[in-house]
């Protein structure tokens, strides 16, 4: 089974070819970061227009890199949601039309399912079942993954996602878009313990998260401070420490409560170095194996969509002839 994967949910246009026997054969990505930096965030209309420009050239490049053509492709997978509806429609329309032209099945994939399965792209992939921490700009969830398509959310954020809190706090610190990675870089120069921020919801039972108060705490800490001095890096470090410790402790509790011995980290915040180190230590403390995708597959990419499509098509799952695109789509509702 060989699948062409297309990702266009937000500000990256990505295409990949995945083979069920040989693994990942190619992946191409075009990031729109430079275009959106002038606006301090993603402009949906500009994102959609850029996907239109980039998709066909990237498909051609990915197919050439994989030494594949239409005859060797068994199916096309595309991100159907959640995401920016205009951006999703570009990818969905392209994939559906290509499937009809090539007479291949086109399958809509849940964006978060792609992230959950991204560690399966690694040489030593996790086996089902496992516990997953899905942590990105728009989502922070603990997911009990029983099998492909069987996902039960055991904890999630009640307000801001961790990545969203990173980005908003980065903006308070005067850092350019995209802010999360810039804040983590600034925190490298910060001193731990100079600013101690709250660890949200660790003082109560349960596995839910809340990060909106952290950015407020950062705003209060910044009042009257010199952003050109060491305080800026120290605040970034204190903020990062609070997020990392909160995520790690919730993961520890979830592993104990669910009895899982495999923990998968998925989503863009999963690229954070301190979070990776802390979660690896959590795994050791409770006797669980921890799996990370390589950093390039933490953020949005076509490889995870091609992989998810390959697994679903190989299991006999199909979509109808219609095109699917949803801005909002609950992970627990997708089914097998």
Secondary structure, 3 states (H helix, E strand, C coil): CEEEEEECCCCEEEEEEEECCCEEEEEEEEECHHHHHCCCCCCHHHHHHHHHHHHHHHHHHHHHHCCCCCCCCCEEEEEEECCCHHHHHHHHHHHHHHHHHHCCEEEEEEHHHHHHHHHHHCCCCCCCCEEEEEECCCCEEEEEEEECCEEEEEEEECCCCHHHHHHHHHHHCCCCCCHHHHHHHHHCCCCCCCCCCCCCCCCCCCCCECCHHHHHHHHHHHCCCCCCCHHHHHHHHHHHHHHHHHHHHHHHHHHHHHCCCEEEEECHHHHCHHHHHHHHHHHHHHCCEEEECCHHHCCCCHHHHHHHHHHHHHCCCCCCCCCCCECCCCHHHCCC
